[in-house]
Amino acid sequence: MIGSLPYKDADKVCAVVTRYLKDIPCWPQLPKRAYVENMYTQFSQGFPGIVVTEGKTYVNRAQDLTKPLENFYTDYMANDFGKYPITAEYAAGLHRFLALDNLTPRAVKGQVTGPVSWGMTVTDETGKAILYDETFADVVPKFLRLKASWMEQSLRKISRNVIIFLDEPYMSAFGSVGMQLTREQVVSLLDETFSGIKGIKGIHCCGNTDWSVLLQTKVDIINFDAYNYAGSLALYPAEVKRLLDRGGAMAWGIIPTETEAIEKESVASLKDRLEEAMAPFTRKGVPFKQLIGQGLLTPACGLPTVTEQAAERALELLAELSAVIKRKYL
């Protein structure tokens, strides 16, 4: 699962998640529950100078941040990630999920908003993205590294096999006038954040992007929208093959995330769509057996805007399609 769901009740949503995601459950983000659960504010606690008001999250550079920055760098150098938790106020689904005691999954998955998307969305008091500020551009990946470390340690209560994804929707704008970052800057931001993760590292981007940039990082799992943009990643067969050859995996976002599409699709139609999405890779020299054996299935993106019934149907399709693929090919 990508993370966000349309529920407000943490008990109810955790019951849904664990009903369908037996192999790799994921803690649910609940942006409809409260503003602080949106994917940018949710990971903002502890950032030097951060201000959270209803409907706005920004860094106030007008105040003297010398001491907060000094304290942050001291914590970072000591790898004191315990000071940078995500509290229950900001992530009710995470803390309810962590309290479950009846899970025996193969792995557990968590997510942190990636440094590119976080740093391009959170602004200073003038509205300028903090990633364009020299000081804060250095702080962002270090801060999110501590968040990722805290989350990974917390999720180990459920499974020793932890997967942490960096969610990077803003990478769809890479190369456009709206994003003045170089390839080298993006790779550096992501790899510095990844350095706080001891386990499996993933990246999720739900649109078109230059996948060669993301595949140049230390990522283990690339998650893409295979339902709407199946051909986008197929443009980089050599890079994908290198990822798989070093033991990485592809996570196929083949389950739609719009209510109408969820209602019209079936397990059979999605199986056909998945196999069609894999075909360009096999034609370019990536073995089908390798794609299946090193593959995961996910929704195309988060599910915060659909109905609860549609979200549950999407997870049901995900679980059933996974079972069909495993029976046929594995």
Residue pairs with C-beta under 8 A, 6 or more apart in sequence:
1 17
1 21
1 25
1 26
1 28
1 109
1 298
1 299
1 315
1 318
2 26
2 111
2 165
2 167
2 204
2 206
2 223
2 253
2 298
2 299
2 301
2 302
2 303
3 26
3 27
3 28
3 29
3 39
3 111
3 165
3 167
3 302
4 28
4 29
4 30
4 31
4 39
4 302
4 303
4 304
5 13
5 16
5 17
5 28
5 29
5 30
5 93
5 302
5 303
5 304
5 311
6 32
6 303
6 304
6 305
6 306
6 307
6 308
6 311
7 13
7 16
7 28
7 30
7 32
7 33
7 93
7 308
7 311
8 30
8 32
8 33
10 28
10 30
10 33
10 92
10 93
10 95
10 96
11 96
13 28
13 30
13 93
13 96
14 28
14 93
14 96
14 97
14 100
16 311
16 312
16 315
17 25
17 26
17 27
17 28
17 97
17 315
18 25
18 100
18 102
18 103
19 315
20 312
20 315
20 316
20 318
20 319
21 105
21 315
21 318
21 319
22 105
22 319
23 105
23 106
23 107
23 322
24 105
24 106
24 107
24 108
24 109
24 163
24 296
25 97
25 103
25 105
25 108
25 109
25 158
26 108
26 109
26 110
26 111
27 91
27 93
27 94
27 97
27 98
27 109
27 110
27 111
27 155
28 93
28 94
28 97
29 37
29 39
29 42
29 91
29 93
29 94
29 111
29 302
29 304
30 37
30 92
30 93
31 37
31 38
31 39
31 304
32 304
33 92
34 89
34 92
35 41
35 54
35 55
36 42
36 52
36 89
36 90
37 90
37 91
37 92
37 93
39 113
39 117
39 167
40 57
40 113
40 117
40 118
40 121
40 122
41 52
41 57
41 90
42 86
42 90
42 91
42 113
43 86
43 112
43 113
43 118
43 144
43 147
44 50
44 52
44 57
44 122
45 84
45 85
45 86
45 87
45 90
46 72
46 83
46 84
46 143
46 146
47 59
47 122
47 139
47 143
48 59
48 65
48 68
48 69
48 71
48 72
48 139
49 59
49 60
49 61
49 63
49 65
49 68
50 57
50 58
50 59
50 122
51 57
51 58
51 59
51 60
51 125
57 122
58 122
58 123
58 124
58 125
59 122
59 123
59 124
59 125
59 130
59 136
60 124
60 125
61 124
61 125
61 133
62 125
69 135
69 139
72 139
72 142
72 143
73 142
74 80
75 83
75 84
75 146
76 142
76 143
76 145
76 146
79 146
79 149
79 196
80 146
81 146
81 147
81 149
81 150
81 153
81 196
82 150
83 146
84 143
84 146
84 147
84 150
85 150
85 154
86 94
86 147
86 150
86 151
87 95
88 94
88 95
94 110
94 151
94 154
97 158
98 154
98 155
98 157
98 158
100 158
103 158
103 159
105 158
105 159
106 159
106 161
107 159
107 161
107 162
107 163
107 200
108 155
108 158
108 159
108 161
108 162
108 163
109 162
109 163
109 164
109 165
109 202
110 151
110 152
110 154
110 155
110 162
110 163
110 164
110 165
111 164
111 165
111 166
111 167
111 204
112 144
112 147
112 148
112 151
112 164
112 165
112 166
112 167
112 193
113 144
113 166
113 167
114 144
114 166
114 167
114 168
114 170
114 171
114 189
114 190
114 193
114 203
115 131
115 140
115 141
115 144
115 166
115 189
115 190
115 192
115 193
116 131
116 168
116 170
116 171
116 174
116 181
116 186
116 189
116 190
117 167
117 168
117 169
117 170
117 171
118 140
118 144
119 129
119 130
119 131
119 136
119 137
119 140
119 189
120 129
120 131
120 170
120 173
120 179
121 129
121 170
122 129
122 130
123 129
123 130
124 130
124 133
124 136
130 136
130 137
130 140
131 137
131 140
131 181
131 189
132 180
140 189
141 188
141 189
141 190
141 192
141 193
142 192
144 166
144 193
144 196
145 192
145 193
145 194
145 195
145 196
146 196
148 164
148 166
148 193
148 194
148 196
148 197
149 196
149 197
151 164
152 162
152 164
152 196
152 197
152 198
152 199
155 162
155 164
156 162
161 199
161 200
162 199
162 200
163 199
163 200
163 201
163 202
163 221
164 197
164 199
164 200
164 201
164 202
165 202
165 203
165 204
165 221
165 223
166 190
166 193
166 194
166 201
166 202
166 203
166 204
167 204
168 190
168 203
168 204
168 205
168 214
169 205
169 206
169 207
169 301
170 179
171 186
171 205
171 207
171 209
171 213
171 214
172 205
172 206
172 207
172 208
172 209
173 179
174 181
174 186
174 209
174 210
174 213
175 210
181 189
183 210
183 213
183 216
186 213
186 214
187 213
187 216
187 217
190 203
190 214
190 217
190 218
190 219
191 217
191 218
194 201
194 217
194 218
194 219
200 220
200 221
201 218
201 219
201 220
201 221
202 219
202 220
202 221
202 222
202 223
202 251
203 214
203 217
203 219
203 221
203 222
203 223
204 223
204 224
204 251
204 253
204 298
204 301
205 214
205 223
205 224
206 224
206 225
206 253
206 300
206 301
207 225
207 229
208 229
208 232
209 232
211 222
211 224
211 232
211 233
211 235
211 236
211 239
211 240
212 236
212 239
214 222
215 222
215 236
215 239
215 240
215 242
215 243
216 239
219 243
219 248
220 247
220 248
220 249
221 248
221 249
221 250
221 251
221 296
222 233
222 240
222 243
222 248
222 249
222 250
222 251
223 250
223 251
223 253
223 296
223 298
224 232
224 233
224 250
224 251
224 252
224 253
225 232
225 253
225 300
225 301
226 233
226 252
226 253
226 254
226 273
226 274
226 277
226 300
227 253
227 254
227 255
227 256
227 257
227 261
227 273
227 300
228 256
228 300
230 273
230 276
230 277
230 280
231 280
233 240
233 250
234 280
234 281
234 284
237 280
237 281
237 284
237 285
237 286
240 250
240 281
240 286
241 285
241 286
243 249
243 250
244 250
244 286
244 290
244 291
244 294
247 294
248 294
249 294
249 295
249 296
250 291
250 294
250 295
250 296
251 295
251 296
251 297
251 298
252 274
252 277
252 278
252 295
252 296
252 297
252 298
253 298
253 299
253 300
253 301
254 270
254 273
254 274
254 277
254 297
254 298
254 300
254 321
255 262
255 265
255 270
255 297
255 298
255 299
255 300
255 314
255 317
255 318
255 321
256 262
256 265
256 299
256 300
256 314
257 299
257 300
257 301
257 302
257 303
257 305
257 306
257 314
258 306
259 306
259 307
259 310
262 306
262 310
262 313
262 314
262 317
263 310
263 313
265 317
266 317
267 317
267 320
267 321
267 324
270 317
270 321
271 321
271 324
271 325
274 297
274 321
274 325
278 288
278 291
278 292
281 291
282 288
282 291
289 329
292 325
292 329
292 330
293 330
297 318
297 321
297 322
297 325
298 318
299 314
299 315
299 318
303 310
303 311
303 314
306 314
